[in-house]
Amino acid sequence: MSSILNDARHFTVGGDIITNHYDISSPKSSIEKLREHIAAGALHNSAERCDAPKCHKETRVAVQDEVVSWIRHGDRDGVPKKIMWVTGPAGAGKTAVMGSVADTCQRKGILAATHFFSSFSGSANRRSKRFLVPTLAYQLVQHKALPQVAERILLAVEQNPAVFDQMLEPPEWPSAILIDGLDECEADQYHDTARSNAPLRSKEDDQTEILSVLKKAAKDPAFPFRIVIASRPEHAIKHFFTNVANSVARELFLDEKYNPDADMALFLASKFAKIRRRYRLPSSWPGKHVSRTLINNASGQFIYVATIVRFIEGEGHPDQCLKQILQLSAIRIRIPNFSGLMFSFVKNYWSAPFQSTARPEDPRMVRLPIPGNARHRLQQ
C-alpha cells in the first residue's frame, strides 16, 4: 500500500499560508471506493462516539499537556522519537485522554486523522486491522490543509482499486495521528494463503503488523510527523515497544505521577454538585468522607469513579444508589481481592445501558460474585 501516500512530504500542516487547492469532488468514484472501506465510527468525533469518555474539565491536564507538547515540539528532544505509546492498566483513562487530546489538536489545527478501536462497538469495522489505513487515508483526503496528499491517495485508489486487499506497507502520515485502543483490534479470521494449512491469524499478529508498519515509517529520517498510540500493556504490544521499537518510540505510562486522585476529587466534586442541584439535596451531601472513600476504592482507576457517578445519576434516587455503593465498600475487609471485585462491578456497568437504576430498592449488587453473607447484607 506504499503507493497510497508515496512521496507525500514537503508540505505544511496547519500553516497559515496554503495556496494550492485540490477539488476532491472531481474523482468522485475514487472517494466512494475509499469510503466503502472505512470505519466511520472510529473517527474521534463520530456519532458513534458521542458518549465516549473525555477528560473532565481541569483533570488529566499534565498528561494531556505532555502529549500535545510532544506532538508539537518533539523534534526538539535530545533524541527525537516519532511514536508515543500511551499505556496503563484498564480503567486508567487512556481513551478519555486520547479523545481530549484529539479535540485539542483539532482546535490547534494539528490533527490529521484519528482511529479509535473498540471491542464494544456494534460495528465489527472498529475491531479490524483492515479498516485502519483506509479510515486514516479518508480523513487525509478530506483535510483542506493537505491537498497534495488528497491527490496522491485518490490517484492511487483510481489506479489500483484492489489496494485495500493488499498487505499493509508504510505510508507517510501528516500531522498528528492518534490511534486508540490498539489492544482491542481483533484478528481477521482468514487463513494465511502464503503457507498451506497455516493457522488462523491471532489478534497479536494483526496488532504487531500495524506496529511494524508504523515503526518502519517512523525510522525514515525524512518522516516529520508524530503518531500517538494508546493501549493496555498487553504482552505482544509491550514486547514490541520494549524490545523492537524502543529506538523510535517513547512510553508514557498513566500512573500516580499524573496524580489521578486529585483529578478524581475534582471530577466527583463537580458531579456531586450537579446531582445536589438536580435533586435539591443539602449542600453537605454526600460529604468529603464519601469522596475520599470512593477515591481510595478506585486505586487510581478513573473508570471506577466515572462509572459510580453514572450509576448514581440513574433514574433512582442518588442517595439510595450511593448507600448501596458504600455498603459494599464497608465490607471490603471481609472480602478477598476487594479491588478486583470492585473493578468487576465497574467493568460490567461501564458497558451496560444503566437501565436497571429505575428502582432505588433494586439490589443491583447481587450481580457481583460476592460471598453469600455479604450479598444478604446488600439485600437488606
Residue frames relative to the residue before (quaternion, step in Angstrom):
aa qw qx qy qz dx dy dz
M 1.0000 0.0000 0.0000 0.0000 0.00 0.00 0.00
S 0.3270 0.7811 -0.4842 0.2200 3.59 1.25 0.24
S 0.6165 0.5845 -0.3536 0.3915 3.59 1.10 -0.62
I 0.5387 0.6453 -0.4112 0.3526 3.58 1.13 -0.48
L 0.8195 0.1205 -0.0424 0.5587 3.59 0.84 -0.95
N 0.2476 0.8081 -0.5059 0.1722 3.57 1.19 0.46
D 0.8527 0.0820 -0.1063 0.5048 3.57 -0.98 0.99
A 0.4026 0.7055 -0.4925 0.3125 3.59 1.14 0.51
R 0.4124 0.6846 -0.4960 0.3394 3.57 0.17 1.26
H 0.7336 0.4078 -0.3116 0.4454 3.56 -1.36 0.02
F 0.5775 0.5202 -0.4422 0.4475 3.54 0.78 1.02
T 0.4403 -0.7029 0.5017 0.2458 3.55 -1.23 0.49
V 0.2512 -0.7646 0.5777 0.1361 3.55 -0.87 1.00
G 0.8562 0.0814 -0.0755 0.5045 3.54 -0.76 1.01
G 0.3817 0.7403 -0.4811 0.2735 3.61 1.14 0.33
D 0.5566 -0.6202 0.4397 0.3350 3.54 -1.26 0.38
I 0.7463 0.3514 -0.2038 0.5272 3.59 1.17 -0.52
I 0.1849 0.7498 -0.6123 0.1691 3.56 -0.45 1.23
T 0.1114 -0.8445 0.5233 0.0247 3.52 -0.38 1.22
N 0.6593 0.4936 -0.3166 0.4706 3.59 1.17 -0.49
H 0.0432 -0.7876 0.6147 0.0087 3.56 -0.92 0.88
Y 0.1636 -0.7940 0.5818 0.0653 3.55 -0.96 0.94
D 0.3317 -0.7513 0.5412 0.1807 3.55 -0.74 1.01
I 0.1988 -0.8270 0.5174 0.0944 3.57 -0.14 1.32
S 0.5549 0.6199 -0.4014 0.3829 3.59 1.23 -0.08
S 0.5729 0.6344 -0.3865 0.3463 3.61 1.13 -0.52
P 0.7650 0.2733 -0.2138 0.5426 3.66 0.74 -0.84
K 0.0595 -0.8663 0.4950 0.0323 3.55 0.78 1.05
S 0.6336 0.5500 -0.3441 0.4214 3.57 0.95 -0.80
S 0.6365 0.5283 -0.3307 0.4543 3.59 1.03 -0.71
I 0.6462 0.5073 -0.3196 0.4721 3.56 0.97 -0.83
E 0.6480 0.5157 -0.3205 0.4598 3.57 0.96 -0.82
K 0.6371 0.5146 -0.3300 0.4695 3.58 0.98 -0.78
L 0.6548 0.5065 -0.3071 0.4694 3.55 0.99 -0.83
R 0.6573 0.5331 -0.3103 0.4330 3.56 0.94 -0.92
E 0.6183 0.5737 -0.3401 0.4158 3.58 1.07 -0.67
H 0.7491 0.3959 -0.2052 0.4899 3.58 1.18 -0.45
I 0.5512 0.6180 -0.4050 0.3876 3.60 1.17 0.34
A 0.3497 -0.6640 0.6092 0.2563 3.52 -1.37 0.30
A 0.2553 -0.8248 0.4835 0.1443 3.57 0.14 1.30
G 0.6612 0.5304 -0.3103 0.4304 3.58 1.04 -0.71
A 0.6041 0.5879 -0.3504 0.4082 3.59 1.24 -0.27
L 0.5098 0.6289 -0.4366 0.3923 3.61 1.22 -0.17
H 0.5832 -0.6369 0.3672 0.3456 3.57 -0.92 0.84
N 0.7648 0.3287 -0.1830 0.5229 3.60 1.11 -0.63
S 0.3234 0.7660 -0.4980 0.2461 3.59 1.14 0.53
A 0.6308 -0.5322 0.4048 0.3938 3.55 -1.25 0.42
E 0.6181 0.5652 -0.3426 0.4257 3.58 1.06 -0.71
R 0.7386 0.3869 -0.2159 0.5081 3.58 1.13 -0.60
C 0.2953 0.7947 -0.4965 0.1866 3.61 1.18 0.35
D 0.7473 0.3408 -0.2060 0.5319 3.59 1.13 -0.59
A 0.3516 0.7494 -0.4958 0.2628 3.58 1.22 0.27
P 0.5695 -0.6180 0.4097 0.3549 3.60 -1.04 0.67
K 0.0480 -0.7473 0.6620 0.0303 3.52 -1.17 0.75
C 0.5936 -0.5616 0.4236 0.3909 3.55 -1.17 0.44
H 0.4547 -0.6688 0.5149 0.2844 3.56 -0.91 0.93
K 0.6550 -0.5281 0.3645 0.3991 3.56 -1.14 0.63
E 0.8470 0.1302 -0.1580 0.4906 3.54 -1.00 1.00
T 0.6206 0.4911 -0.3797 0.4791 3.60 1.18 0.39
R 0.8168 0.2071 -0.1937 0.5024 3.51 -1.27 0.55
V 0.2400 0.8100 -0.5049 0.1769 3.57 1.16 0.56
A 0.6726 0.5229 -0.3102 0.4217 3.58 0.84 -0.98
V 0.7027 0.4579 -0.2863 0.4632 3.58 0.81 -0.95
Q 0.6276 0.5235 -0.3430 0.4630 3.61 1.01 -0.71
D 0.6526 0.5151 -0.3128 0.4593 3.56 0.95 -0.89
E 0.6516 0.5227 -0.3242 0.4439 3.57 0.97 -0.81
V 0.6660 0.4965 -0.3079 0.4638 3.58 0.94 -0.87
V 0.6918 0.4733 -0.2884 0.4627 3.59 0.82 -0.98
S 0.6330 0.5284 -0.3328 0.4576 3.58 1.00 -0.78
W 0.6496 0.5081 -0.3166 0.4687 3.57 1.00 -0.81
I 0.6262 0.5363 -0.3384 0.4535 3.59 0.98 -0.81
R 0.7457 0.4286 -0.2259 0.4574 3.57 0.87 -0.96
H 0.8411 0.1691 -0.0337 0.5127 3.57 0.91 -0.90
G 0.3096 0.7957 -0.4802 0.2009 3.59 1.20 0.34
D 0.5916 0.5881 -0.3699 0.4091 3.57 1.17 -0.46
R 0.6193 0.5452 -0.3421 0.4497 3.59 1.27 -0.19
D 0.4558 0.6839 -0.4542 0.3439 3.61 1.25 -0.12
G 0.6407 -0.5377 0.3859 0.3892 3.54 -1.22 0.52
V 0.7583 0.0910 -0.0474 0.6438 3.55 1.08 -0.83
P 0.2058 -0.8240 0.5135 0.1226 3.61 0.16 1.22
K 0.0754 -0.7765 0.6249 0.0294 3.55 -1.06 0.84
K 0.4357 -0.7532 0.4531 0.1938 3.53 -1.03 0.85
I 0.7493 0.3203 -0.1830 0.5500 3.60 1.24 -0.32
M 0.1115 -0.7565 0.6395 0.0801 3.56 -1.08 0.77
W 0.1881 -0.7643 0.6096 0.0937 3.55 -0.94 0.96
V 0.1371 -0.7712 0.6199 0.0461 3.57 -0.54 1.21
T 0.1028 0.8251 -0.5421 0.1219 3.57 -0.45 1.15
G 0.1874 0.7508 -0.6161 0.1470 3.53 -1.33 0.24
P 0.6537 -0.5304 0.3555 0.4061 3.58 -1.21 0.31
A 0.6838 -0.4450 0.3670 0.4469 3.54 -1.30 0.20
G 0.7982 0.2860 -0.2189 0.4829 3.55 -0.92 0.91
A 0.4971 0.6809 -0.4240 0.3308 3.60 1.23 -0.02
G 0.5746 -0.6304 0.3610 0.3769 3.59 1.24 -0.20
K 0.2690 0.8033 -0.4979 0.1856 3.58 1.20 0.43
T 0.6929 0.4749 -0.2882 0.4598 3.59 0.82 -0.96
A 0.6275 0.5250 -0.3373 0.4657 3.59 1.03 -0.73
V 0.6469 0.5097 -0.3141 0.4723 3.57 0.97 -0.85
M 0.6775 0.4936 -0.3023 0.4538 3.59 0.87 -0.94
G 0.6417 0.5236 -0.3255 0.4562 3.58 1.01 -0.76
S 0.6813 0.4756 -0.2855 0.4776 3.56 0.97 -0.86
V 0.6217 0.5241 -0.3388 0.4732 3.59 1.05 -0.73
A 0.6233 0.5354 -0.3397 0.4577 3.59 1.01 -0.78
D 0.6476 0.5109 -0.3196 0.4664 3.59 0.95 -0.85
T 0.6592 0.5121 -0.3056 0.4580 3.57 0.95 -0.90
C 0.6629 0.5031 -0.3033 0.4641 3.57 0.91 -0.92
Q 0.6355 0.5246 -0.3327 0.4585 3.57 1.03 -0.76
R 0.6508 0.5117 -0.3168 0.4629 3.59 0.97 -0.83
K 0.7159 0.4428 -0.2436 0.4817 3.57 1.04 -0.79
G 0.4834 -0.7021 0.4138 0.3198 3.58 1.27 -0.06
I 0.5863 0.5907 -0.3712 0.4118 3.59 1.16 0.45
L 0.5382 0.6170 -0.4114 0.4006 3.59 1.23 0.21
A 0.1887 -0.7863 0.5797 0.1005 3.56 -0.82 1.01
A 0.7967 -0.1661 0.1686 0.5560 3.59 0.78 -0.97
T 0.1254 -0.7749 0.6152 0.0723 3.53 -1.26 0.51
H 0.0138 -0.7635 0.6440 0.0458 3.52 -1.30 0.35
F 0.0897 -0.7988 0.5949 0.0032 3.55 -0.61 1.21
F 0.2559 -0.7550 0.5883 0.1355 3.55 -0.42 1.24
S 0.0415 0.7972 -0.6020 0.0182 3.58 -1.19 0.49
S 0.2922 -0.7604 0.5567 0.1627 3.54 -0.75 1.07
F 0.6455 0.5157 -0.3152 0.4670 3.60 1.29 -0.23
S 0.4955 0.6847 -0.4216 0.3285 3.58 1.24 -0.25
G 0.4983 -0.6455 0.4909 0.3067 3.54 -1.15 0.64
S 0.6639 0.4695 -0.2922 0.5034 3.56 1.27 -0.32
A 0.4167 -0.7154 0.5056 0.2427 3.57 -0.76 1.05
N 0.5245 0.6565 -0.4038 0.3619 3.59 1.20 -0.45
R 0.6909 0.4874 -0.2835 0.4525 3.58 1.05 -0.73
R 0.6694 0.4618 -0.3084 0.4934 3.57 1.26 0.07
S 0.6723 0.5360 -0.2685 0.4343 3.58 1.27 -0.24
K 0.5323 -0.6285 0.4812 0.3001 3.53 -1.12 0.82
R 0.6211 0.6188 -0.3441 0.3361 3.58 0.96 -0.88
F 0.7201 0.4514 -0.2517 0.4630 3.58 1.12 -0.58
L 0.4593 0.7152 -0.4401 0.2896 3.60 1.23 -0.17
V 0.7357 0.4261 -0.2514 0.4625 3.60 0.58 -1.13
P 0.6594 0.4874 -0.3431 0.4582 3.68 0.81 -0.77
T 0.6427 0.5250 -0.3307 0.4494 3.60 1.02 -0.76
L 0.6554 0.4843 -0.3065 0.4918 3.57 0.97 -0.83
A 0.6613 0.5198 -0.3098 0.4434 3.58 0.91 -0.93
Y 0.6342 0.5405 -0.3342 0.4404 3.59 0.97 -0.82
Q 0.6565 0.5007 -0.3122 0.4700 3.57 1.01 -0.79
L 0.6314 0.5275 -0.3324 0.4609 3.58 1.05 -0.73
V 0.6143 0.5467 -0.3389 0.4570 3.57 1.07 -0.76
Q 0.7173 0.4471 -0.2477 0.4735 3.57 1.00 -0.83
H 0.5370 0.6449 -0.3969 0.3717 3.59 1.26 -0.27
K 0.3810 -0.7646 0.4750 0.2111 3.58 -0.47 1.19
A 0.6673 0.5122 -0.3073 0.4449 3.59 1.14 -0.52
L 0.7337 0.3986 -0.2179 0.5053 3.59 1.26 -0.18
P 0.0176 0.8501 -0.5264 0.0060 3.63 0.66 0.98
Q 0.6441 0.5260 -0.3455 0.4348 3.61 1.00 -0.74
V 0.6352 0.5259 -0.3290 0.4601 3.56 1.03 -0.78
A 0.6339 0.5338 -0.3296 0.4524 3.58 0.94 -0.88
E 0.6605 0.5210 -0.3103 0.4427 3.56 0.90 -0.92
R 0.6925 0.4822 -0.2851 0.4546 3.58 0.88 -0.94
I 0.6376 0.5272 -0.3330 0.4524 3.58 0.99 -0.80
L 0.7022 0.4702 -0.2779 0.4568 3.57 0.78 -1.02
L 0.6229 0.5270 -0.3410 0.4668 3.57 1.06 -0.68
A 0.6476 0.5205 -0.3184 0.4563 3.57 1.00 -0.82
V 0.6533 0.5017 -0.3104 0.4745 3.58 1.00 -0.82
E 0.6490 0.5249 -0.3156 0.4513 3.57 0.99 -0.85
Q 0.7130 0.4588 -0.2558 0.4645 3.58 0.93 -0.88
N 0.8096 0.1035 -0.0249 0.5773 3.57 1.11 -0.67
P 0.1548 -0.8307 0.5292 0.0774 3.63 0.22 1.22
A 0.6437 0.5305 -0.3237 0.4465 3.61 1.18 -0.44
V 0.3575 0.7732 -0.4724 0.2262 3.56 1.26 0.06
F 0.6427 0.5529 -0.3299 0.4152 3.60 1.09 -0.66
D 0.6769 0.4774 -0.2888 0.4801 3.58 1.21 -0.35
Q 0.5830 0.5876 -0.3726 0.4196 3.57 1.26 -0.02
M 0.6434 -0.5203 0.3893 0.4047 3.53 -1.29 0.31
L 0.5622 -0.5997 0.4506 0.3481 3.55 -1.21 0.55
E 0.0158 0.7471 -0.6642 -0.0192 3.53 -1.14 0.71
P 0.6532 -0.5995 0.2971 0.3545 3.56 -1.05 0.67
P 0.1711 -0.7576 0.6207 0.1073 3.56 -0.65 1.08
E 0.4138 -0.6501 0.5434 0.3329 3.57 -1.24 -0.14
W 0.2545 -0.8088 0.5232 0.0855 3.52 -0.79 1.10
P 0.2881 -0.7656 0.5411 0.1952 3.62 -0.71 0.92
S 0.8540 0.1448 -0.1187 0.4855 3.53 -1.21 0.66
A 0.7488 -0.3728 0.2891 0.4656 3.57 -1.19 -0.61
I 0.1038 -0.7687 0.6299 0.0394 3.56 -0.84 1.03
L 0.0883 -0.8037 0.5883 0.0139 3.60 -0.69 1.09
I 0.0174 -0.7846 0.6188 -0.0345 3.56 -0.77 1.09
D 0.0837 -0.8278 0.5547 0.0034 3.57 -0.45 1.20
G 0.8413 0.2375 -0.1591 0.4588 3.55 -1.22 0.61
L 0.1302 0.8228 -0.5443 0.0987 3.60 0.96 0.75
D 0.6219 0.5534 -0.3441 0.4343 3.60 1.07 -0.66
E 0.6607 0.4958 -0.3082 0.4719 3.61 1.23 -0.31
C 0.4624 0.6422 -0.4602 0.4026 3.57 1.29 0.15
E 0.1762 -0.8129 0.5517 0.0606 3.56 -0.56 1.19
A 0.6041 -0.5996 0.3933 0.3475 3.56 -1.18 0.58
D 0.4006 -0.6346 0.5986 0.2799 3.51 -1.22 0.63
Q 0.3172 -0.7935 0.4909 0.1695 3.58 -0.51 1.15
Y 0.3702 0.6851 -0.5521 0.2978 3.53 0.00 1.33
H 0.5182 -0.6356 0.4732 0.3217 3.56 -1.22 0.48
D 0.4706 -0.6441 0.5270 0.2932 3.52 -1.14 0.70
T 0.2701 -0.8100 0.5014 0.1401 3.57 -0.27 1.28
A 0.5558 0.6127 -0.3993 0.3953 3.58 1.20 -0.26
R 0.7662 0.2178 -0.1350 0.5893 3.57 1.21 -0.43
S 0.4363 -0.6996 0.4951 0.2739 3.56 -0.80 0.93
N 0.8515 0.0981 -0.1100 0.5032 3.51 -1.08 0.86
A 0.3054 0.7550 -0.5247 0.2477 3.58 1.10 0.58
P 0.5212 -0.6495 0.4433 0.3317 3.61 -1.00 0.70
L 0.6395 -0.5024 0.4086 0.4144 3.52 -1.29 0.30
R 0.5337 -0.6220 0.4646 0.3353 3.54 -1.13 0.65
S 0.3560 -0.7064 0.5691 0.2244 3.54 -1.17 0.62
K 0.6317 -0.5170 0.3896 0.4266 3.56 -1.22 0.27
E 0.5913 0.5683 -0.3648 0.4409 3.57 1.14 -0.58
D 0.6003 0.5577 -0.3525 0.4520 3.59 1.11 -0.68
D 0.6989 0.4642 -0.2742 0.4699 3.57 0.86 -0.98
Q 0.6460 0.5182 -0.3260 0.4558 3.58 0.97 -0.81
T 0.6674 0.4965 -0.2973 0.4687 3.57 0.97 -0.86
E 0.6214 0.5370 -0.3489 0.4513 3.59 1.05 -0.70
I 0.6302 0.5241 -0.3282 0.4696 3.56 0.99 -0.84
L 0.6816 0.4902 -0.2907 0.4589 3.57 0.86 -0.96
S 0.6330 0.5355 -0.3314 0.4502 3.58 1.02 -0.76
V 0.6206 0.5386 -0.3278 0.4662 3.57 1.06 -0.81
L 0.6980 0.4718 -0.2747 0.4634 3.55 0.83 -0.99
K 0.6272 0.5340 -0.3342 0.4580 3.58 1.03 -0.76
K 0.6564 0.5166 -0.3142 0.4512 3.58 0.91 -0.91
A 0.6483 0.5011 -0.3171 0.4775 3.58 1.00 -0.78
A 0.6871 0.5090 -0.2871 0.4317 3.57 0.90 -0.95
K 0.6320 0.5489 -0.3347 0.4327 3.60 1.14 -0.52
D 0.5214 0.6167 -0.4228 0.4112 3.59 1.23 -0.25
P 0.4452 -0.7163 0.4611 0.2758 3.64 -0.58 1.07
A 0.6800 0.4884 -0.2904 0.4634 3.60 1.13 -0.57
F 0.4989 0.6655 -0.4262 0.3557 3.59 1.26 -0.15
P 0.1345 -0.8674 0.4769 0.0457 3.64 -0.24 1.22
F 0.6229 0.6067 -0.3066 0.3871 3.59 1.25 0.03
R 0.3831 -0.7137 0.5491 0.2057 3.55 -1.36 0.19
I 0.1195 -0.7812 0.6115 0.0403 3.56 -0.96 0.93
V 0.1073 -0.7821 0.6125 0.0418 3.58 -0.80 1.03
I 0.0645 -0.7968 0.6005 -0.0185 3.57 -0.70 1.14
A 0.0980 -0.7948 0.5972 0.0447 3.59 -0.86 0.94
S 0.2059 0.7633 -0.5916 0.1580 3.56 -0.97 0.88
R 0.5652 -0.5190 0.4907 0.4128 3.51 -1.34 0.09
P 0.5304 -0.6467 0.4406 0.3261 3.60 -1.15 0.51
E 0.0951 0.8143 -0.5644 0.0963 3.58 0.69 1.06
H 0.7218 -0.5246 0.2334 0.3864 3.53 -1.13 0.80
A 0.7079 0.4695 -0.2887 0.4417 3.60 0.68 -1.05
I 0.6745 0.4859 -0.2963 0.4703 3.58 0.96 -0.85
K 0.6549 0.5063 -0.3116 0.4666 3.57 0.92 -0.90
H 0.6339 0.5270 -0.3287 0.4609 3.59 0.97 -0.85
F 0.6490 0.5283 -0.3257 0.4400 3.58 0.92 -0.87
F 0.7273 0.4318 -0.2599 0.4659 3.58 0.77 -0.98
T 0.6816 0.4964 -0.2939 0.4501 3.59 1.06 -0.68
N 0.8272 0.2710 -0.0949 0.4830 3.56 0.88 -0.96
V 0.7514 0.3914 -0.2083 0.4888 3.60 1.11 -0.56
A 0.8281 0.2450 -0.0860 0.4968 3.56 0.78 -1.03
N 0.3291 0.7846 -0.4866 0.1985 3.60 1.17 0.26
S 0.6231 0.5576 -0.3443 0.4270 3.59 1.18 -0.45
V 0.7763 0.3118 -0.1687 0.5213 3.61 1.13 -0.51
A 0.7454 0.3722 -0.2027 0.5146 3.60 1.23 -0.17
R 0.1843 -0.7414 0.6320 0.1298 3.52 -1.23 0.57
E 0.3494 -0.7484 0.5348 0.1783 3.55 -1.16 0.64
L 0.0754 -0.7555 0.6494 0.0440 3.52 -1.11 0.80
F 0.1117 -0.8212 0.5593 0.0196 3.57 -0.32 1.27
L 0.3492 -0.7438 0.5354 0.1954 3.56 -0.78 1.04
D 0.2338 0.7687 -0.5567 0.2108 3.56 -0.12 1.29
E 0.8079 -0.2977 0.1990 0.4681 3.57 -1.30 -0.33
K 0.4842 0.6755 -0.4290 0.3539 3.58 1.24 -0.37
Y 0.7419 0.3875 -0.2097 0.5054 3.56 1.07 -0.75
N 0.4528 -0.7580 0.4038 0.2396 3.56 1.27 0.57
P 0.0149 0.8410 -0.5405 0.0199 3.62 0.61 1.05
D 0.5840 0.5897 -0.3848 0.4039 3.61 1.09 -0.58
A 0.6547 0.4994 -0.3168 0.4708 3.60 0.96 -0.82
D 0.6362 0.5205 -0.3241 0.4683 3.58 1.03 -0.78
M 0.6613 0.5018 -0.3074 0.4651 3.57 0.96 -0.85
A 0.6218 0.5384 -0.3438 0.4530 3.61 1.04 -0.71
L 0.6468 0.5036 -0.3125 0.4800 3.60 0.99 -0.82
F 0.6491 0.5318 -0.3060 0.4497 3.55 0.95 -0.93
L 0.6917 0.4732 -0.2836 0.4661 3.59 0.82 -0.99
A 0.6313 0.5372 -0.3430 0.4419 3.60 0.94 -0.82
S 0.6720 0.4932 -0.2924 0.4687 3.58 0.94 -0.87
K 0.6966 0.4767 -0.2795 0.4576 3.58 0.84 -0.97
F 0.6569 0.5007 -0.3207 0.4637 3.60 0.94 -0.82
A 0.6093 0.5466 -0.3548 0.4518 3.61 1.06 -0.66
K 0.6536 0.5030 -0.3092 0.4735 3.59 0.97 -0.83
I 0.6522 0.5070 -0.3152 0.4672 3.58 0.98 -0.84
R 0.6245 0.5389 -0.3410 0.4510 3.59 1.00 -0.80
R 0.6769 0.4870 -0.2992 0.4638 3.58 0.89 -0.91
R 0.6549 0.5333 -0.3152 0.4329 3.57 0.95 -0.88
Y 0.7961 0.2858 -0.1334 0.5164 3.59 0.92 -0.92
R 0.4098 -0.7338 0.4549 0.2945 3.60 1.31 0.15
L 0.2398 0.7730 -0.5366 0.2387 3.52 0.88 1.01
P 0.6204 -0.5576 0.3843 0.3955 3.62 -1.13 0.49
S 0.6262 -0.5802 0.3772 0.3591 3.56 -1.15 0.65
S 0.6389 0.5394 -0.3266 0.4407 3.58 1.18 -0.44
W 0.5549 0.6220 -0.3914 0.3899 3.62 1.26 -0.25
P 0.6393 -0.2684 -0.7202 -0.0239 1.56 -1.84 1.69
G 0.6291 -0.5230 0.3325 0.4692 3.59 1.28 0.01
K 0.5682 -0.6260 0.4159 0.3351 3.56 -1.06 0.78
H 0.6061 0.5717 -0.3654 0.4151 3.58 1.08 -0.66
V 0.6067 0.5515 -0.3556 0.4487 3.60 1.13 -0.61
S 0.6526 0.5033 -0.3142 0.4713 3.57 0.91 -0.89
R 0.6459 0.5194 -0.3263 0.4544 3.59 0.94 -0.84
T 0.6447 0.5237 -0.3210 0.4549 3.58 0.99 -0.83
L 0.6773 0.4919 -0.2960 0.4601 3.57 0.87 -0.93
I 0.6541 0.5043 -0.3136 0.4685 3.58 0.97 -0.83
N 0.6401 0.5181 -0.3235 0.4660 3.57 1.00 -0.79
N 0.6662 0.4981 -0.2989 0.4678 3.59 0.97 -0.84
A 0.6165 0.5828 -0.3450 0.4014 3.59 1.10 -0.67
S 0.1567 -0.8254 0.5260 0.1320 3.60 1.13 -0.59
G 0.7556 -0.4087 0.2043 0.4694 3.55 0.92 0.94
Q 0.5933 0.5775 -0.3634 0.4271 3.61 1.26 -0.07
F 0.3254 -0.7856 0.4947 0.1795 3.57 -0.20 1.29
I 0.5870 0.6001 -0.3694 0.3985 3.57 1.07 -0.67
Y 0.5878 0.5885 -0.3702 0.4137 3.59 1.13 -0.62
V 0.7270 0.4132 -0.2652 0.4800 3.60 0.68 -1.03
A 0.6070 0.5523 -0.3621 0.4422 3.61 1.05 -0.65
T 0.6872 0.4740 -0.2839 0.4716 3.57 0.97 -0.85
I 0.5987 0.5489 -0.3547 0.4631 3.58 1.07 -0.71
V 0.6518 0.5088 -0.3155 0.4655 3.59 0.95 -0.85
R 0.6395 0.5086 -0.3318 0.4715 3.60 0.94 -0.81
F 0.6248 0.5408 -0.3223 0.4619 3.57 1.06 -0.79
I 0.6987 0.4690 -0.2636 0.4716 3.57 0.89 -0.99
E 0.6761 0.4995 -0.2888 0.4582 3.59 1.07 -0.70
G 0.4266 0.7178 -0.4557 0.3085 3.58 1.27 0.01
E 0.7379 -0.4532 0.2860 0.4102 3.54 -1.32 -0.02
G 0.5786 0.5710 -0.3877 0.4345 3.60 1.21 -0.22
H 0.6351 -0.5132 0.3891 0.4265 3.57 -1.27 0.13
P 0.5105 -0.6933 0.4065 0.3057 3.63 -0.71 1.01
D 0.6263 0.5470 -0.3542 0.4278 3.59 1.01 -0.69
Q 0.6568 0.4953 -0.3073 0.4784 3.58 1.00 -0.80
C 0.6410 0.5206 -0.3244 0.4614 3.57 0.97 -0.83
L 0.6708 0.5022 -0.2990 0.4566 3.56 0.91 -0.92
K 0.6223 0.5436 -0.3453 0.4450 3.58 1.01 -0.73
Q 0.6325 0.5252 -0.3401 0.4566 3.58 1.00 -0.74
I 0.6342 0.5182 -0.3250 0.4729 3.57 1.01 -0.80
L 0.7042 0.4723 -0.2703 0.4560 3.57 0.83 -0.98
Q 0.5807 0.5650 -0.3784 0.4477 3.59 1.12 -0.55
L 0.6598 0.4903 -0.3047 0.4811 3.54 0.96 -0.84
S 0.6349 0.5297 -0.3293 0.4560 3.58 1.03 -0.77
A 0.6466 0.5619 -0.3204 0.4043 3.58 1.02 -0.81
I 0.7359 0.3951 -0.2376 0.4959 3.60 1.11 -0.52
R 0.2993 0.8004 -0.4853 0.1852 3.58 1.24 0.26
I 0.6605 0.5242 -0.3305 0.4240 3.60 0.97 -0.77
R 0.6672 0.4980 -0.3035 0.4633 3.60 1.19 -0.33
I 0.7108 0.4388 -0.2422 0.4935 3.57 1.23 -0.31
P 0.3936 -0.7038 0.5321 0.2580 3.61 -0.70 1.00
N 0.8447 0.1340 -0.1147 0.5054 3.55 -1.19 0.66
F 0.0654 0.8437 -0.5288 0.0654 3.57 0.88 0.96
S 0.6276 0.5493 -0.3480 0.4281 3.58 0.98 -0.81
G 0.6581 0.5018 -0.3064 0.4704 3.56 0.98 -0.84
L 0.6267 0.5439 -0.3241 0.4542 3.55 1.08 -0.77
M 0.6770 0.4848 -0.2959 0.4681 3.56 0.88 -0.94
F 0.6566 0.4970 -0.3288 0.4623 3.57 0.97 -0.75
S 0.5746 0.5678 -0.3781 0.4522 3.57 1.15 -0.55
F 0.6288 0.5261 -0.3213 0.4738 3.56 1.03 -0.81
V 0.6631 0.5167 -0.2977 0.4526 3.54 0.89 -1.00
K 0.6652 0.5201 -0.3075 0.4387 3.57 0.86 -0.98
N 0.6603 0.5149 -0.3090 0.4510 3.57 0.96 -0.88
Y 0.7639 0.4034 -0.2143 0.4558 3.57 0.78 -0.99
W 0.5427 0.6153 -0.4162 0.3920 3.59 1.16 -0.37
S 0.7621 0.3517 -0.1953 0.5073 3.56 0.97 -0.80
A 0.5740 0.5914 -0.3824 0.4177 3.60 1.25 -0.05
P 0.5530 -0.6433 0.4179 0.3251 3.60 -1.14 0.51
F 0.4012 -0.7466 0.4520 0.2782 3.60 1.30 -0.01
Q 0.3482 0.7525 -0.4983 0.2534 3.57 1.08 0.58
S 0.6033 0.5917 -0.3607 0.3947 3.58 1.20 -0.32
T 0.5512 0.6442 -0.3904 0.3589 3.62 1.22 0.02
A 0.3899 0.7600 -0.4611 0.2402 3.59 1.23 0.13
R 0.7784 0.2844 -0.1580 0.5370 3.62 1.03 -0.67
P 0.4113 -0.7349 0.4774 0.2506 3.62 -0.52 1.13
E 0.6901 0.4899 -0.2944 0.4439 3.58 1.06 -0.67
D 0.4683 0.6944 -0.4341 0.3317 3.58 1.27 -0.17
P 0.3018 -0.7770 0.5222 0.1802 3.64 -0.52 1.11
R 0.0898 -0.8609 0.4989 0.0435 3.56 0.51 1.18
M 0.5983 0.6034 -0.3685 0.3771 3.56 1.09 -0.55
V 0.5231 0.6480 -0.4332 0.3448 3.61 1.15 -0.29
R 0.5138 0.6260 -0.4299 0.3991 3.59 1.19 -0.14
L 0.6319 0.5739 -0.3321 0.4013 3.53 1.14 -0.64
P 0.4722 -0.6778 0.4851 0.2867 3.59 -1.08 0.68
I 0.2669 0.7808 -0.5203 0.2199 3.58 0.57 1.15
P 0.6666 -0.5185 0.3480 0.4070 3.59 -1.20 0.47
G 0.6601 -0.5574 0.3449 0.3670 3.53 -1.17 0.62
N 0.6625 0.5067 -0.3285 0.4433 3.59 0.92 -0.83
A 0.6391 0.5104 -0.3267 0.4737 3.57 1.08 -0.71
R 0.6368 0.5289 -0.3282 0.4549 3.57 0.97 -0.84
H 0.6289 0.5431 -0.3359 0.4435 3.57 1.01 -0.81
R 0.6429 0.5279 -0.3233 0.4510 3.57 0.98 -0.86
L 0.6874 0.4955 -0.2910 0.4442 3.57 0.92 -0.86
Q 0.6742 0.4845 -0.3004 0.4696 3.58 1.15 -0.47
Q 0.5385 0.6434 -0.4037 0.3647 3.56 1.23 -0.25
